[in-house]
């Protein structure tokens, strides 16, 4: 049985335009022409899902705005700074900034200034979903099945950032080897750092397996 799908159908399912899809599959062995259309094999479709994600259309919002909203909805204590939102949403800082401006204007997102510890007490902007917004309640069901693009593998820094010092207040947090102690770091954040948006966001930097093991021990 032919398990290929047309590029048009895949683009519609992933909510991306055809030119962008074509750029990402160019040169793959499991992509072939079929008359006047291009068809993709299962491995090509799976690779696209990882690279581009599955972000369903939401009326009145661009794909980047939906990605930013999905990312914030999965960080219930909010994210600190445009850069953190960009990283969580798999967007460039410029695209994230524009998306946040629109989401703020629509009342889907709020921005507050909170005191956080980053080596010292500092004031930082925190972006959060406006959970009480009527527009959010209408939009939320459309985001439940969204899949954000996969983050490319990156090397985990050896030391904790100073902003997490208040979570690791016992012992010398500066000497903690993060890659070797990822499960311990995740467990400590889940137990002591839930109040800190920056600590919660840092869980996304840790290996998924370490976070899963830490959750199982709660």
PLY file of the C-alpha trace (Angstrom):
ply
format ascii 1.0
element vertex 218
property float x
property float y
property float z
element edge 217
property int vertex1
property int vertex2
end_header
0.00 0.00 0.00
1.31 3.46 -0.92
2.01 5.33 2.31
3.00 8.58 0.59
1.09 11.81 1.18
0.83 14.83 -1.08
2.88 17.87 -0.11
-0.32 19.93 -0.13
-2.02 17.67 2.41
1.05 17.63 4.68
1.40 21.42 4.49
-2.25 21.83 5.45
-1.91 19.40 8.38
1.20 21.15 9.72
-0.15 24.65 8.96
2.85 25.73 6.88
3.00 27.11 3.36
4.15 24.94 0.46
7.34 26.87 -0.37
8.58 26.43 3.20
7.72 22.74 3.18
9.52 22.27 -0.16
12.67 23.90 1.22
12.81 21.44 4.11
12.33 18.29 2.00
14.54 19.23 -0.94
16.99 16.43 -1.79
15.38 13.73 0.39
15.20 10.22 -1.08
11.67 9.62 0.23
10.17 12.56 -1.68
9.18 12.11 -5.32
7.13 13.81 -8.02
3.76 12.35 -8.93
2.46 14.14 -12.00
2.19 17.82 -11.15
2.45 17.29 -7.42
5.08 16.26 -4.89
4.47 13.31 -2.57
6.25 12.54 0.71
7.06 9.24 2.39
6.42 8.55 6.05
9.97 9.36 7.15
9.84 12.73 5.39
6.54 13.56 7.10
7.94 12.52 10.50
11.05 14.68 9.95
8.86 17.65 9.07
6.77 17.19 12.21
9.95 17.33 14.30
11.44 20.28 12.44
8.32 22.42 11.99
5.93 21.13 14.64
2.17 20.87 14.29
0.58 24.24 15.02
-3.10 24.35 14.13
-4.48 27.61 12.71
-6.20 29.97 15.16
-8.38 32.70 13.72
-6.75 36.11 14.03
-3.31 34.76 15.00
-0.21 34.05 12.94
1.70 30.80 13.29
4.41 32.55 15.34
1.81 34.03 17.69
0.26 30.59 18.19
3.70 29.09 18.93
4.39 31.77 21.55
1.00 31.19 23.15
1.51 27.41 23.21
4.91 27.85 24.85
3.52 30.15 27.54
0.57 27.82 28.19
3.08 25.08 29.01
4.91 27.28 31.52
2.06 28.10 33.92
4.25 30.33 36.11
5.31 32.37 33.13
8.56 33.03 31.30
11.09 35.74 32.05
12.07 37.93 29.09
11.37 37.84 25.38
14.45 35.68 24.90
13.07 32.90 27.12
9.75 32.99 25.28
11.63 32.81 21.98
13.60 29.77 23.12
10.54 27.95 24.49
8.46 28.71 21.38
11.29 27.86 18.92
11.18 31.39 17.46
13.76 34.06 16.80
13.83 36.85 19.44
12.46 39.28 16.84
9.55 37.00 15.94
8.83 36.32 19.62
8.84 40.05 20.44
6.34 40.78 17.68
4.18 37.82 18.67
4.10 38.89 22.32
3.14 42.46 21.38
0.11 41.13 19.50
-0.86 38.64 22.23
-0.65 41.41 24.84
-2.87 43.67 22.75
-5.45 40.88 22.42
-5.49 40.24 26.17
-4.27 36.67 25.78
-1.01 37.38 27.62
-0.12 39.60 30.58
3.20 41.21 31.45
4.13 41.96 35.05
7.32 43.03 36.82
8.44 40.65 39.54
11.41 40.53 41.89
13.63 37.54 41.17
17.01 36.36 42.35
19.74 36.37 39.68
22.84 36.41 41.87
21.13 39.39 43.44
17.54 40.58 43.71
16.50 42.09 40.38
13.24 43.13 38.79
12.32 41.23 35.65
9.39 41.22 33.27
7.40 38.00 33.39
5.08 37.00 30.55
2.13 34.77 31.44
-1.05 33.55 29.80
-4.05 35.53 31.02
-5.88 32.45 32.29
-9.03 34.48 33.11
-9.36 35.90 29.59
-12.47 34.90 27.68
-10.41 34.85 24.50
-8.01 32.40 26.13
-10.84 30.03 27.08
-12.00 30.06 23.46
-8.49 29.48 22.13
-7.20 26.88 24.61
-8.90 23.81 23.05
-7.18 24.56 19.72
-3.74 24.48 21.37
-4.05 21.20 23.25
-2.84 19.08 20.32
-0.10 21.45 19.18
3.44 20.11 18.79
6.19 22.72 18.91
9.24 22.21 16.69
11.88 20.01 18.29
14.81 21.90 19.78
18.15 20.93 18.21
20.39 19.07 20.69
22.65 21.43 22.58
25.35 20.96 25.16
24.12 21.46 28.72
26.28 24.01 30.59
28.26 22.46 33.43
27.30 25.05 36.07
23.98 26.42 37.23
23.17 30.01 36.24
23.31 32.46 39.20
19.59 33.18 38.85
18.86 29.71 40.31
20.98 30.19 43.44
17.92 30.77 45.63
16.59 27.31 44.70
19.90 25.60 45.55
20.56 27.54 48.75
22.09 24.60 50.65
25.68 23.67 49.86
27.82 25.38 47.27
25.57 25.58 44.20
28.52 26.96 42.19
30.22 23.54 42.33
27.20 21.49 41.24
27.93 19.55 38.04
24.66 19.94 36.12
25.15 17.27 33.38
26.22 14.70 35.98
23.42 15.66 38.40
20.55 16.50 36.03
18.03 14.36 37.92
18.98 15.98 41.24
18.68 19.45 39.68
15.23 18.62 38.29
14.08 17.15 41.61
15.27 20.21 43.53
13.51 22.60 41.16
10.28 20.62 41.39
10.48 20.57 45.19
11.85 24.05 45.93
11.67 26.12 42.75
8.04 26.04 41.67
7.67 29.66 42.82
10.36 30.80 40.39
9.45 31.23 36.70
13.13 31.10 35.79
13.63 27.81 37.66
10.57 26.24 36.03
11.76 27.42 32.61
15.17 25.85 33.30
13.54 22.42 33.47
13.25 22.70 29.68
17.05 22.80 29.46
17.48 19.47 31.24
17.30 16.03 29.59
13.68 14.87 29.40
14.58 11.56 31.05
16.02 13.32 34.10
12.86 15.39 34.54
10.64 12.29 34.16
12.62 10.44 36.84
12.39 13.43 39.15
8.62 13.66 38.65
8.24 9.95 39.42
9.91 10.48 42.80
7.58 13.27 43.95
0 1
1 2
2 3
3 4
4 5
5 6
6 7
7 8
8 9
9 10
10 11
11 12
12 13
13 14
14 15
15 16
16 17
17 18
18 19
19 20
20 21
21 22
22 23
23 24
24 25
25 26
26 27
27 28
28 29
29 30
30 31
31 32
32 33
33 34
34 35
35 36
36 37
37 38
38 39
39 40
40 41
41 42
42 43
43 44
44 45
45 46
46 47
47 48
48 49
49 50
50 51
51 52
52 53
53 54
54 55
55 56
56 57
57 58
58 59
59 60
60 61
61 62
62 63
63 64
64 65
65 66
66 67
67 68
68 69
69 70
70 71
71 72
72 73
73 74
74 75
75 76
76 77
77 78
78 79
79 80
80 81
81 82
82 83
83 84
84 85
85 86
86 87
87 88
88 89
89 90
90 91
91 92
92 93
93 94
94 95
95 96
96 97
97 98
98 99
99 100
100 101
101 102
102 103
103 104
104 105
105 106
106 107
107 108
108 109
109 110
110 111
111 112
112 113
113 114
114 115
115 116
116 117
117 118
118 119
119 120
120 121
121 122
122 123
123 124
124 125
125 126
126 127
127 128
128 129
129 130
130 131
131 132
132 133
133 134
134 135
135 136
136 137
137 138
138 139
139 140
140 141
141 142
142 143
143 144
144 145
145 146
146 147
147 148
148 149
149 150
150 151
151 152
152 153
153 154
154 155
155 156
156 157
157 158
158 159
159 160
160 161
161 162
162 163
163 164
164 165
165 166
166 167
167 168
168 169
169 170
170 171
171 172
172 173
173 174
174 175
175 176
176 177
177 178
178 179
179 180
180 181
181 182
182 183
183 184
184 185
185 186
186 187
187 188
188 189
189 190
190 191
191 192
192 193
193 194
194 195
195 196
196 197
197 198
198 199
199 200
200 201
201 202
202 203
203 204
204 205
205 206
206 207
207 208
208 209
209 210
210 211
211 212
212 213
213 214
214 215
215 216
216 217
